[in-house]
Amino acid sequence: MSNVPGTEGPAVTVSVSSDHMEAYIFTDPQKANQISKEKVLSILRENKVIFGVDEKAVGLAVTQYLGRKVVVAKGKPVENGQNGEIIYHFLDTTKGRPEMREDGSVDFYSLHLVKNVKQGELLATRVPPTEGIVGMTVYGGVMKPKPGKGFLLRQGKNTLLDGENKLIATCDGHVSVSHDGLISVSAVYEVSGDVDFSTGNIDFVGNIIVTGGIKSGFIVKADGSVEVFGGVEGGSIFAGKDVTVRGGIMGQGKGTIIAGGNVTARFVENGNVQAGENVNISDAVLNSSINAGKKIVVEGRRGAIVGGVIRAGEEVSAKVIGSHLAPLTQIEVGIKPGVRQAYKELCADITNEEKNLEKAKQMMTVLDHMARTKGELPEDKKELLEKLRATEDKINEGIEERKKRKLELESELSSLRLSKVKVQDTVFPGVTVIIGNLTLNLNDQIRRCYFSEEDGDIKIYPLV
């Protein structure tokens, strides 16, 4: 386009890019006397270049850059909107991968497949899409942006929308997201099949159901209850409430079952079972350690307790205790498991402290004798004497506290009136019955009886 007349062509030529986003001028240096900044700006307006004009660039084009093609106007590029997104706060990058220990070794038992969340915890946040920013050509033409794509928070079971952009859990449990983005929280975590290297250890805030079994070395932890449809083979269970094993518990000398409530199983073999309430076994207990805060009942088809140590706070009941082979079988009732051990440890502590007290007294006697014979002790001996006197006071206080606790434990050990060992069929020689602090070693086979404390002794009564 020519806007400054001349004999051989225009002094200023205006051109625009095909996308209308840049405007250029070319100036003829031989006609510099015909060109000025103001004239160029007027020419641009005449050519409908009205947006993004750079007056500084125009000034340079008519002074320093004569004879060159110079960009003198730029449009504003359109900015399309950003897509929205869902931020999942529970995603774990280590999920499904073995845990790396501090020493560099790999723990193949820990895969972190369970993601625990608490009630009220933020699960996901929705980031809304943006509309974008309008663009403009050098001709002043409007370019509309393409808005971003949005996503909705999909509310699943046990979740609650807090406005449009936040999703929270309404219960403790395991959080998961489906292939179509549905976020749910389950109060029960179900393992389809066995707990093994495909699942890793399980640690869950609610209840756990295992449709298979628990393999050797694996651990299942639950704040609630655990139900296992199969058996436990050298694995361990730690539950805040009840444990139910429909198959048997084969401890293999290393598995442990601990429940805050009851433990129920078909059998226990070479196992270690602890229950805050009751233990109910439908078949047999073989060479195992069983502890229950209240009752242990083994009264199924066999209903046998053979070998091991069985402790219950109130009662042990079984069809058969011991066998013809006379394995060491110890039955304890009348105290909560651990009280007897605590009593033994406390007595040992008192004995040790009394020995320490005697040693301190002997040293003080020696120092007192030195003071009487020499008139005055050296400074280091005076300091030692003061320390010994302070130690004596501290030891005496400790002994008194321990003796008070000893009396409390003795009171618990003496609460035996309701404690019983019941035998529905036969108890064999080699069985030891302990009620409180009383012990009875059986040398004869006895049928249908129960054992209880009376007048400071263990009595045997017929079971009617």
Secondary structure, DSSP 8 states (H G I E B T S, - for coil): -B-S--SSS-SEEEEE-TTSSEEEEEE-GGGGGG--HHHHHHHHHHTT--SSB-HHHHHHHTTT-TTSEEEEEE-B--EE----EEEETT--TTTTS-EE-TTS-EETT------EE-TT-EEEEEE----EE-EE-TT--EE----------EE-TTEEEETTTEEEESSSEEEEE-TT-EEEEESEEEESS-BSTTT--EEESSEEEESS-B-TT-EEEESS-EEESS-EES-EEEESS-EEESS-EE-TTT-EEEESS-EEEEEEES-EEEESS-EEEEEEEEEEEEEESSEEEE-SSS-EEEEEEEEESSEEEEEEES-TT---EEEEESS-TTHHHHHHHHHHHHHHHHHHHHHHHHHHHHHHHHHHHHSS--HHHHHHHHHHHHHHHHHHHHHHHHHHHHHHHHHHHT--TT-EEEEEEEE-TTEEEEETTEEEE--S-EEEEEEEEETTEEEEEE--
